[in-house]
Amino acid sequence: MNTAEQILVVFLSAALAVFLALAIVIATQVIRLMKTLQQVADKAEAFADSAEKTAEAVKSAVGQLSVMRFVQNVVDMVQNKSKKGDKKGE
């Protein structure tokens, strides 16, 4: 092995070591990023579940409110009829 080949082997070995170290650093950063993204996804899922439960509660409340409005309208109509009937009899 001559000097040029030895220099080339040393250079390629150093380059390989640098690329290996760089790959390890990049892999750890990707793993950290994936964990962070998983946490964000979990929080988004919890928020979506909370929003769904809130929507169901609002839907239920609106349904009950519409029934209450209907009952109130019926009571108002009966009261108005009875008041008109009292005025005719006077």
C-alpha positions in Angstrom: 0.0 0.0 0.0 1.5 3.3 -1.0 1.2 6.7 0.6 -1.6 7.9 -1.6 -3.7 4.8 -0.7 -3.1 5.3 3.0 -4.1 8.9 2.8 -7.3 8.0 1.0 -8.1 5.3 3.5 -7.6 7.7 6.4 -9.7 10.4 4.7 -12.5 7.9 4.0 -12.4 6.5 7.5 -12.6 10.0 9.0 -15.5 10.9 6.6 -17.3 7.7 7.6 -16.8 8.5 11.3 -18.2 12.0 10.8 -21.2 10.7 8.9 -21.9 8.0 11.5 -21.8 10.6 14.3 -24.0 12.9 12.3 -26.5 10.1 11.6 -26.6 9.3 15.4 -27.4 13.0 16.2 -30.0 13.2 13.5 -31.7 9.9 14.7 -31.9 11.2 18.3 -33.4 14.5 17.1 -36.0 12.6 14.9 -36.9 10.5 17.9 -37.4 13.6 20.1 -39.5 15.2 17.3 -41.7 12.1 17.1 -42.3 12.1 20.8 -43.3 15.7 20.7 -45.6 15.1 17.8 -47.2 12.2 19.7 -47.8 14.5 22.7 -49.4 17.1 20.4 -51.6 14.4 18.8 -52.7 13.2 22.2 -53.6 16.7 23.3 -55.5 17.3 20.0 -57.4 14.0 20.5 -58.3 15.0 24.0 -59.4 18.4 22.8 -61.5 16.8 20.1 -63.2 14.5 22.6 -63.9 17.4 24.9 -65.4 19.4 22.0 -67.5 16.4 21.0 -68.8 16.1 24.6 -69.5 19.8 24.7 -71.4 19.7 21.4 -73.5 16.8 22.7 -74.3 18.7 25.9 -75.3 21.8 23.9 -77.4 19.6 21.6 -79.1 18.1 24.6 -79.7 21.5 26.2 -81.0 23.0 23.0 -83.4 20.1 22.7 -84.6 20.6 26.2 -84.9 24.3 25.7 -87.0 23.9 22.6 -89.4 21.6 24.6 -89.5 24.3 27.3 -90.3 27.0 24.7 -93.1 24.9 23.3 -94.6 24.4 26.7 -94.2 28.1 27.5 -96.0 29.0 24.2 -98.8 26.6 25.0 -99.2 28.1 28.5 -99.1 31.6 27.0 -101.8 30.7 24.4 -104.0 29.3 27.1 -103.5 32.3 29.3 -104.3 34.7 26.4 -107.4 32.7 25.5 -108.6 32.8 29.1 -108.0 36.6 29.3 -109.9 37.2 26.1 -112.7 35.0 27.4 -112.9 37.0 30.6 -113.1 40.3 28.7 -116.0 39.0 26.5 -118.0 37.9 29.6 -117.7 41.4 31.3 
